Amino acid sequence: MLCQAPWDLASSGDLKRKRSWREAGRAVCFKDEAASSAVNTSFSCTTFNILAPIYKRVNGEECRESQSREVWLDRNRRILDMLLKGKSSAICLQEFWTGNEELVELYEKTLGAAGYDMRKLARPNGRGDGLFTAVKRDVLRVMDYQELQFHDCGDRVAQFLRLQSNIPMYRDCLHVAGQQEVLLVNTHLIFPHNSNFCLVRLRQQVYKILKYLEQYKDDHNLSHAPVLLCGDWNGSKRGQVYKFLRLQGFVSSYDVAHQYSDCEADAHRWVSHRNHRGNICGVDFIWLLNPSKSTRSLRENWKSAVFGIIKSKLLREHGKQGRDAFCFFQQNECDECLTYEDFHATLRRVGLHADLEGLSRDEIEELIKSADFDGNGVIDYDEFQVCIWSKRIFQTEIRKSSWEFAQPEEPDHHPCLVESSPELDVRHASFHPPEVEQGTWPDNYSLSDHAPLTAMFAPVYAQSRQACSNF
């Protein structure tokens, strides 16, 4: 039995948790409707790795579901039934079997008849699967569509869609505020076959997505547009990709809706995937970036995340931390500092050099220079501690309150309200089946080895106050 659709819960107690957020802003509304009915401006988004039949194991390692047409056809019909009942405004699917014309036709005919505009993207080099994104035409319009090729070792790709609401929004039910625009990305990052693949996900996939978005916003004057990143990220809340996105100002929609934080206690509240090894973890996200939450430069955050990967390597694979980690880098034990060559040699030793899908020499030089704070050509222990071992990067730059808008400050003078472009409020988010929200995986769930995630968003105006001059 399907869980209750999130849009049916928009007025439930879940919204009370967001009261302080909405009190700091003002919802947009449609003409001839009260501002309090902002739920009618909502749109929903579903992300789901549907497990391509060519990868689904049946009766052991040798057999695949793709060998039995009746089996894969029945499962995908059930997936479509679930998607149709959900009526999401945007549907982002991963592991879509692009190599099978019958399955492609099934999805295109079924969703097309339900009013969806669709795009599919196959992974290169005959991988057989890819991405599929469907957008409900009566809710959102596709203004632009681009395909991103990462050219990485996993042949990964991403779909980019510039979307616009089909219904005009009104600031106060009298004045037109225009139409909401959203930048949507659907992607599926590489599976972490070993610890080095965290760097591949960060360097060759996530960084390229964010760099593309940054450039696209600049080229099209879209700094006001919120961003949604949907998909299977193949990494949990404890990983460096998660921390990197948080440094960039992104928030996990599901965690926002349920008031979960970045702390260790909330890292395993929910799961969304049971992999082929039988392990369960939370890897499926709908990330939201509102314009007001953009942080420092992308490159600086990237370097912080790479230093985090180096730290993880030293600790988990070599048992080194603090002074021991510093000495691990030293080629000459008599030296009090680390040279650039020490860094190059150690990164090669731990498998983070370019020869092993790691960092290029130029990237390593960039990291070293950023760690050499005084610019004297070497790195002392204090500098090493700050750039690699200190927790300050993640703990101080991501505030606990960053899930929500800050409360507006009281003005010193008579204020006038200055309204920016609307941003997105997470109204609700849920996984199916509901057991995964409690951190367990039900044995009777057979749609996929992933759980679909649906989030509902509504545009709101974040008000800022500034003093008005007296006339």
N, C-alpha and C positions, 0 to 999 in steps of 0.2 A: 504493500500500500504506500502510495506516495505521501510524503509529508505535505502539510498545508503550504500552499504557494505563498511566497513571501509578501506579495502585494496584497494578499488578504489579511496580513497581519500588520499593515501599515499604521493602524490606529491602536495597536495593542500596547501592552506594558513595555515592550521593547523600545518604543519611541520615547518613553519617559527618561530613559538613560541618556538621551541626547538633548534634554530640555535646556541645559546650560549652554549648549552649542547654539541652539536656535534662538535663544534669548539674546545672543550676541549678534545675530544677523536677522535678516528679514526674508521670508520666502517670497518667491515670485508667484504670480497667479495668472489665470486666464481672464479674459474680459467677461464681465457680468458674473464673476464668481468672487466669493470672499477670499481674502488673503489666507485665511486659516485653512482653506481647502487645497493647500499646496501639494497634497499627496497626488492630485490629479495631474501634476506636471511630472510625475515620476517616470523613470524608465528603468528597466531591469536588464541585467546581463548575466549570462550563464557561461561558465567555462567547464569543459568536460573532455578528458582524455578517454576516448571510447574504445581503446585497445584494438588495434588493427588485427583482423583475423590471421594475418601472416605472422603475427607475434604471439598470439594467444596459444598457450600450450594445452594440449588435450591428451590425457592418458600418457603422461611422461614427456621427456624432452624431445623425442623425435617427431611426434605428430603435432600438426597445427590445425587450428579451427578452419583455416582457409581450404582445407582438403574436404570439408563437408559443407556443401552449399546450404543444405537445410538448416544446419546449426547456426552458421553465421548470419543467414538471412533472418531467422527467427529472432536472434539476439538484437540485430540492428533495427528490426521492426519495433521491438519493445523499447529500444532507445528512442526512436522517433515518436512513439506514443507518449513517452515521458516528456519529450521536448515540446510536443504540441500541447499537452495539458499545461505545461508551465507557461507558455505564451511569452517567453522572454523577448524583450525588444531587440537584443543582440545575443547571438549564440556563437561561441568560439569553441571549435572542436579541434582536438589534437589526435594524432595517430589515425587520421582519416585515410581509408584505403583507396588512395587515388588511382592505384594500378588496376582496379576492378571496375569496369564500365557499368556492370549491373548495379553495384552498390552506389556508385556515383549517381546514376540515373534515379535510383530509389530515393536518395536524399534530395536531389534537385526537384523531382516531381512532387514529392510529399511536402517539402517546405515551400516550394514555389506556389503550390495551390493554397497554402496557408498565408500567403502574402509576404514572403521573405525575398529579399534580394541577396544573392549568394555569390561568394568568391571562393575558389579553391586554389591551393598551391602545393604542388608536389615537391618533395625533397629531391635534389639532383642525384645523378649517378645511379639511377634505377633502384632507389631504396624501397619504393613501393607504397610508401605512406606520405602523409603531409598534413596540411592544415585546411580547415574549412570554416568559413565565417558567414553567418546569415544575419541579415538585418531586416527587421520588420518595417515594411515600406510606409505604413500609415503612422509610424512613430518617428522614425529616423530616416534621413536621406543621406546617401553616400555622396559626398562632395568630391572625394579623391580617394584613389586606391593605389597603393604601391607594394611591391614585393621586395623583401630584403633577403639577400643571399649572404650568409656569413662567411662562406668559403673556409670552413673549419674542418677539422678531422671527422666530425660527425655529420657533415652535410646538413646542418640545421638551417632553418629559414624562419622568417616572420612575415606576417601580413600587417600592413598599416592601413587604417581607414580614417579619413577625416569625415566625421558625422555631424549632421545638423538636425536639430529638432524640427519637425514638420509643423508644429503648432507655435504661433507667436506667444511670447511671454510678456507679462505686464508687471511693472514695478509696483503699482498701486491700484490695479484694476482699471486704470484710466490712461496711463502713459505706456506706450509700447516700449519694451526693453529689448526688442530684437528676438533672435532665435538662438537657443543654446548650441554651442559647438563643443564637440568632444573629440579628442584624438585617441583612437583605439588601436591597440596592438595585440595580436594573437601570436603566441610562440610556444615552442616546446624545446627546452634546453637539454643538453646532452646528459645522459645518465652517468653518475660518478663511478665509473668502473674502478678507479683508484683515486687517491687523494689529489693527484695532479689535475684531474678533470675539473676541480673547483676553479682552478686558474683558467682553464679553457672556457668555462661558463662565464666567468667574470670578464676576461680579456677579449675573447673572440665573439661573444654573443651579447651579454647584457650591455657592456660598454658601447658596442656598435649600435644597439637599439637606442640608447640614451643620446649618443652623439647625433644619430639621425634625427631624433625628435628635436634636439636643440637647434640643429641647422634648419629643419623644416619650419619651426616656429619663427625663427629669425627671417627666413625667406618669405614667409606668408603673413607676417605681422600677426601672429597668433599667440603672443605671450599671455593672453587672457584665457586661453583654452585649457580646461582640465585634461589630464591624461589618465587613461585606464590601460594597464598592462595585464592581460589575461593569459592564463595557460598553465602548463605543467613545468615548474621551475626546477624539478629534480634536486631540490635542496630545501632544508628545513629552516625554522626560525633561528637555529643555532649557527647557521652557516654564514660565510662571508658575503655571499650574494645578497642574502636578506639584510645584513648590516649595511652593505653598500647602498641598497635601495633606500633604506631608512635614512642614511646620511644625506641622500639626495632629496629627502622630504616626502617620499612615498609612504603611504600607510596601507596596511593590509585591511581590506574592507571587512573581512570576517572578524578580525580581531577588534576593529573599531566598534562594530555592531554589538559585540559581546563584552566590550570593555576589558579585553585582555591586553597586557602590557608586553614589553620586551624582556621582562625578567625571566629567570630560569624556571620559576614555578609555573609560568604560563606557556612554556615552550612546547609542552606536550599535552595541552588541553584537548586538542582535536587531532585527528588523522584524516588523510584523504587518499591514501594509497597503500596497497599491500603488494610488494614487489615479488619477483619470481623467486626470491630467496625466503619468502615468508615473513619478511620484516614489514611492520607498519610504520608509517611516518606521514607528516603533513607537508605536502609539496605543491599543492594546487592553490593558486592565489589569484585574486583580482586586486591589483595594486591601484591605488588612487593617488594622484598628485594634483593638488589644487595650486593655482598660481601663487597664492600667498605663502605657500609652504616651501617654495624653491629655496635651496640653501646655497652653500659656497660652490666653487667651481667643480665641474665634473671631474676634471683631471686630479684635483687635490683629493677628492673622495676616492677616486680609483687607486691612488697611491696608498691611502690609508687602508683600503681593503686588501691590497697586495701585501702590505706589511703584516696584516692579520693572517694571511695565508702562510707567510714565512713563519710567524710565531706558532701557528698550529702545527706546521711540519716539525719544527724543533721540539715541541712539547710532546706530541702524540707519537711521532715515529722515532725520535731520538732521545726522548726523556730529558731534554735540556731546557732550563729556564734560568733567568737572572744571570749571575756571573758565569755559570756553566755554559749558558747559551752564547755569551760573549766570547768565551774561550774557544768554543766550538768553531767560531769564525776565524780565529787566529791561526795563521800558518806558522808564525814565529812567536813562540810563547814568551819571548823576552820583550815583545812590543807591548806598549801600554794602550795602543790604539789599533783600529782596524784600517787597513789600506783598501783602496778600491779593488785591488787584485784579490784581497782576502774575500771580499764580498762576491766577486765573480766566481771564484773557486768554490766557495761554499754553496752558492745557489746551483752550480753545476752538480755538486756532490749530492744535494737533496732533490735533484730532479726538476729544478725550476728554470733550467737554461733552455735556450731556443732549440737546441738539438732534440729536446724531448717535449715538443709542443709547449715550451715554457716561454720565458721572457727573452726578448731580443737584447743584444748588447746595449743598444741605445736606451731601452727601457730600464735596464739595470743601472746604467749611468744616471738616468733621471732619478731613480729611487735613492741612489747613493748621495747625490747632490742635495736632495731634499732632507736627508738625514744628517748631512754635514752642516749643522746650523751656523757655525762660525766661519765656514768656508776656508779652513786651513788645509784641506786636502786629505784629512783622515777623520775617523769617527771614534770618539772616546766613549767610555762606558756610559756616561750620563746621556749622551746623544743617542746611543744604542737603546737605552732604557726607554727614552721618550718615544722614539719612532717605532719601536717594535714591541717592547714589553709593557709599556704603560697602557692602562685601560682607559685613559682619559679621552681618547679619540671617540670611542663609542659612547661612553657613559656621560660625558659632558656635552657633547654636541647633539645628542638625541635626548631631549628633555622628556620626562615622564608625561608631561601635559601635552606633548606634541600630537596626540591623537585628535585633539579638538582645538577649535579656535580659542585663543585667549579671550577672557572677558574684556570688553571695551573699558578703557580708562575713563574716569570721570573728568570732564573738561573743566578747565579753570575759568573759561569765559562762556558766554552764550554760544552754544555749538550750532553749527549747521552740519547736516549729515551729508557725507560724500560717499556715493555708492559706486563701487567698482563693478566689473562684469560679474555675473553670477558664478558661484563655485558650486561644487557638488557636496551634498550631505549624504552620508551612508544611512539609509533609513532602516534597512534590515539586511541580513545575510544568513544563509542556511545551506547546509550540506544535506544530501540524500545518499544513503539512508541515515536516519537521525542518530543511530548508534555511534557513527564516526565522530559526532560532536562530543561524545563522552570519552573518546580515545580508544574505542574498541572497533573491531571489524567483524560484522555479522557473517557467519558461514553461509547463510542462505542468499546472500547478495550475489547476483550473477551477471549484471549488466556490463561490468568492466572490472578491472583491477584498480580503478580510480573512482572516487565519489564526485558527482557533479556539484559545483558550487554556484549558487545564484545570489546575486546582491542587487538591491534596489537603491537607486539614487534619486535625489530631488535637487533641483537648482535652488540656491538661496543667495541672497545678497549679504555679504559681510560688510557691515557698516563701519566706517571710520569717521572719527569726529575731528574737526579742526575749528579753531576759533574764527568767528566771522568778524569782519571789521564793521564798526558802527558808521552808518551813513548819516 
